[in-house]
Amino acid sequence: LAAGRFDDALVAAERALVAEPRHPQALWNRALILGQGMGLPLGAAAAFEAVAELGEPGWSDEARTRAAALRARATAH
């Protein structure tokens, strides 16, 4: 992800999610990859919403905020 190899990063995140579907870091990274790396804001919003559903302190609030912002921008277009 940090190196800008978004396809490879997405494959790694997906592998982690196959092993553990509720893995918060993998869900978060998937959201970043989809939104920032691949330009898929609605996919990113859905991934952030999955993070929010986990109820992790701190993470859930920020994930909800990011998801709402992504959906707002997508519907504005």
N, C-alpha and C positions, 0 to 999 in steps of 0.2 A: 504494500500500500504506500509506504513512505517513498519507495523508489519510483512510483508512478506506473508500476506494472499491474494495472487494474484487473486485467484478465486473470493473471496468475493469483492475485490477491483474492479475487472472487472465488476461484477454484478452492483455495485454501480455506476460506470462510465456509464455503458450502460443505467441504469435507468435515470440518469441525462440527457443523450443524447436523450432519448425518449421524455423527457419533453421539452428539449431545444437542438435541434440537433447541433447548432453552439456554444455551451457552451465551451469557450476556455480552462478553467481549466479541464473540464471533458475530452475533446479531448486530452489535454496534458497528463493527468493521464493515459488515455487509451493507449497512445503511450508508456509511461514508463512501464506500466504493460505488454504490448505485447512484448516489446523489452527486458527489463531487467528481468522481472519476468517469462515470458513464453517462451523466446527464439524464438520469431517470428519477425525477423527483417523486413521483407517486410510488415507485418501488422503494425508494429510500424512506418515504413517509411510513409505508407499511412496516418496514423493518424497524424503524424507530418506535412505532406503536407496539411491536412485539417486545421490544426492550421495556417499554413503559409497563406493559402487562405483567412483567416479572416482579414489579414492586420493589426493586432494589433502591435503597436510600440514595438520594442524589441523582442516580442514573435515570430513574423513572421520570422525575420532573423535567430534567433537561431533554430527555427523549420525547416527551409530550410536546414540549415547546418547539423542538426542531421539527417534529412531524407536522404540527399545525402551521408552522412557517412554510414548509415545503408545499403543503396542500394549498395554502393561500396563494403562493406564487404560481403554482400550476394552474389554478382556476382563474387567476388574473390574466393568464395568457389566453 
